[in-house]
Amino acid sequence: MPADAARYSFSIAIASSCDWRAQSDALWADVAPGSGRGNATLTLTVEQNTRPDDARTATVIVNGVPYRVTQNRFICSYMVNPTSLDQAAGGGNVRITLMTSDTCPWTAAASESWIRVLTPSGTGSAVISVDLESHSTNVDRRGFLTIAGLRVDVLQRRN
C-alpha cells in the first residue's frame, strides 16, 4: 500500500453462527470492528508512513489467520528558494531556504572552494547558510551548490 494515510475495506465470510476476532500487531494500523459474528466488512485504517528510510509491515490477524500488509516508505521531496544566486564581488553570507517534510534528511555541498556551506546537513526544512569569499578579478566566477540533490547555480560578478 502507498505511504499515505488511508482506509481499506475487506470482507470476511464465515458462518452466521460463528464468532470472529480481528486485530493488528502494529500501532499504525487499526482494524475495526475488532469482533463480530457471521459475515462482515472490516476496515483497516493506516497512518501515514513518514519514515523515508524503510517500508513497514503489519500483520492483521482474523481468527488466528495472519495476513501481512506492507506500507511503502515515504518518498521525500525537496524544494529550494532561490534556485540561483547572483552576487557581487564583495561576497558575504547568503541564505537558501530548503522545504521538505520533517523526517527527510538532506546534505548541502559546494562545487568550488570559494563557496563555503555553513549548514552542510540536516533533517526537515531549513535555512541553509552559505558564505561566499570576496574576489578582486576582472572575471565573473561561477559555481553551484547541491542541496538535497537539487542544483543552485552561483554567479559572483567581477569586481
Secondary structure as the mmCIF struct_conf table of DSSP 4:
data_model
#
loop_
_struct_conf.conf_type_id
_struct_conf.id
_struct_conf.beg_label_comp_id
_struct_conf.beg_label_asym_id
_struct_conf.beg_label_seq_id
_struct_conf.end_label_comp_id
_struct_conf.end_label_asym_id
_struct_conf.end_label_seq_id
BEND BEND1 ALA A 3 ASP A 4
STRN STRN1 ALA A 6 ILE A 12
TURN_TY1_P TURN_TY1_P1 SER A 16 SER A 17
STRN STRN2 ASP A 19 SER A 24
BEND BEND2 ASP A 25 ALA A 26
TURN_TY1_P TURN_TY1_P2 LEU A 27 TRP A 28
STRN STRN3 ALA A 29 ALA A 32
BEND BEND3 PRO A 33 PRO A 33
STRN STRN4 SER A 35 ARG A 37
BEND BEND4 GLY A 38 ASN A 39
STRN STRN5 ALA A 40 VAL A 46
TURN_TY1_P TURN_TY1_P3 PRO A 52 ASP A 53
STRN STRN6 ARG A 56 VAL A 62
TURN_TY1_P TURN_TY1_P4 ASN A 63 GLY A 64
STRN STRN7 VAL A 65 GLN A 71
HELX_LH_PP_P HELX_LH_PP_P1 ASN A 72 CYS A 76
STRN STRN8 MET A 79 ASN A 81
BEND BEND5 THR A 83 THR A 83
STRN STRN9 SER A 84 GLN A 87
TURN_TY1_P TURN_TY1_P5 ALA A 89 GLY A 90
STRN STRN10 GLY A 92 MET A 99
TURN_TY1_P TURN_TY1_P6 ASP A 102 THR A 103
STRN STRN11 PRO A 105 ALA A 110
BEND BEND6 SER A 111 GLU A 112
TURN_TY1_P TURN_TY1_P7 SER A 113 TRP A 114
STRN STRN12 ILE A 115 VAL A 117
BEND BEND7 LEU A 118 LEU A 118
STRN STRN13 SER A 121 THR A 123
BEND BEND8 GLY A 124 SER A 125
STRN STRN14 ALA A 126 LEU A 132
BEND BEND9 ASN A 138 VAL A 139
STRN STRN15 ARG A 141 ILE A 147
TURN_TY1_P TURN_TY1_P8 ALA A 148 GLY A 149
STRN STRN16 LEU A 150 GLN A 156
#
